[in-house]
Amino acid sequence: MTLSRRTDRFLRALLGTAAAAAVIFASAFAWYATAEISTAPLPLQFNIKPGSTLRAAALEMERAGALRRPALFVLLGRLLGEARNIKAGNYELSEPVTPYRLLQKIVQGDVTQATVRFVEGWTFRQLRKTLDEHPQVAHASRGLTDEEILQRLGIKESSPEGLFFPDTYHFAGSSSDLRILSRAYRLMQSHLDARWTARPPDSPLAAPYEALILASIVEKETGREEERPLVAAVLVNRLRKGMLLQADPTVIYGLGESFDGNLRKGDLLADTPYNTYTRAGLPPTPIAMPGLASLKAALNPPASDALYFVSRGDGTSQFSSTLGEHERAVTKYQRSGKQ
């Protein structure tokens, strides 16, 4: 046999071996890509940080118990041309997946939609506590003062109180708390601007911020949506007449953390910027987050001659137009304890 034939046979054998090896490799890799991953108990979550490489993402998934053999997973991503296409976010596995399906999940950005709820009537302190304790929020504001948060958000007001709209916010896991606050601020401004534009011409409110302050008082004065328009009418009537608002919630807000749940006569006499028994007009800032019903009521209250209201003790209020009527209502519903 000539050298040329031997060389040809060797090359054919080598090519055959390489082809067989390629088939075996392809088959093995196809099996890996389509076989369900043995994960930690489901459901489980993992977080891919912004800027992560495919390798970093694979290692994070391995730490979370969502992946085995991260090196093979990285190779799969590179062979499929997806290594640079992964999306940051919080992910959840609720059922078994294959490496291929897992790769598609992080390429498509199939992130968990987390939620956080801001409740009508909350103070900014309560709002911050909720964000700080949320496990799926990136806590960019932690350690910042309220003033520093406003600066980061580009908000000119000196106090964050009442500036954020109470609602349920959906977000991708690992979203920044500052981003969520920015959305809540923009939504409040949108609602406020719309109501301000439609206000009646005889409104005693000089600026949208004053409307926000008044709406926050309405929010705290009653938990009943149907009463908010009348509560707003009383407060607006008192502003028009130059009367003291005499709103207990503003006094309570001014007492801060020293308030023990019992509002005393001495508290009503102690002068603070928020004591509307001792100071005329509106307090300097909102006292809580008003909802849409309170905003509507504050900026478009119904026609009414009511100047007073007192709790009946059952969650509703008695409204009066004169001091005499009001004193009789106070006697009936509070001093005598009769309903």
BELZIDA-V307596 format. One record per backbone hydrogen bond with DSSP energy under -1.0 kcal/mol. CO is the residue of the C=O (numbers start at 1). NH is the residue of the N-H. Records with the same first field share a line. If there is no record, write none. Layout:
CO = NH  NH
//
This chain:
2 = 6
3 = 7
4 = 8
5 = 9
6 = 10
7 = 11
8 = 12
9 = 13
10 = 14
11 = 15
12 = 16
13 = 17
14 = 18
15 = 19
16 = 20
17 = 21
18 = 22
19 = 23
20 = 24
21 = 25
22 = 26
23 = 27
24 = 28
25 = 29
26 = 30
27 = 31
28 = 32
29 = 33
30 = 34
31 = 35
33 = 100
37 = 39
44 = 93
46 = 91
48 = 89
49 = 52
53 = 57
54 = 58
55 = 59
56 = 60
57 = 61
58 = 62
59 = 63
60 = 64
61 = 66
62 = 65
65 = 40
69 = 73
70 = 74
71 = 75
72 = 76
73 = 77
74 = 78
75 = 79
76 = 80
77 = 82
78 = 81
82 = 85
89 = 48
90 = 112
91 = 46
93 = 44
97 = 37
98 = 102
99 = 103
100 = 104
101 = 105
102 = 106
103 = 107
104 = 108
105 = 110
106 = 87
109 = 111
112 = 114  173
114 = 171
116 = 169
119 = 122
122 = 289
123 = 127
124 = 128
125 = 129
126 = 130
127 = 131
128 = 132
129 = 133
134 = 137
136 = 174
138 = 140  177
141 = 144
145 = 149
146 = 150
147 = 151
148 = 152
149 = 153
150 = 155
160 = 163
167 = 118
169 = 116
171 = 114
172 = 175
175 = 138
176 = 180
177 = 181
178 = 182
179 = 183
180 = 184
181 = 185
182 = 186
183 = 187
184 = 165  188
185 = 189
186 = 190
187 = 191
188 = 192
189 = 193
190 = 194
191 = 195
192 = 196
193 = 197
194 = 198
196 = 199
200 = 203
207 = 211
208 = 212
209 = 213
210 = 214
211 = 215
212 = 216
213 = 217
214 = 218
215 = 219
216 = 220
217 = 221
218 = 222
224 = 227
227 = 231
228 = 232
229 = 233
230 = 234
231 = 235
232 = 236
233 = 237
234 = 238
235 = 239
236 = 240
237 = 241
238 = 243
247 = 251
248 = 252
249 = 253
250 = 254
251 = 255
255 = 258
256 = 259
264 = 268
265 = 269
266 = 270
272 = 275
274 = 276
275 = 279
276 = 246
289 = 121
291 = 295
292 = 296
293 = 297
294 = 298
295 = 299
296 = 300
308 = 320
310 = 318
316 = 312
318 = 310
320 = 307  308
322 = 326
323 = 327
324 = 328
325 = 329
326 = 330
327 = 331
328 = 332
329 = 333
330 = 334  335
331 = 336
//
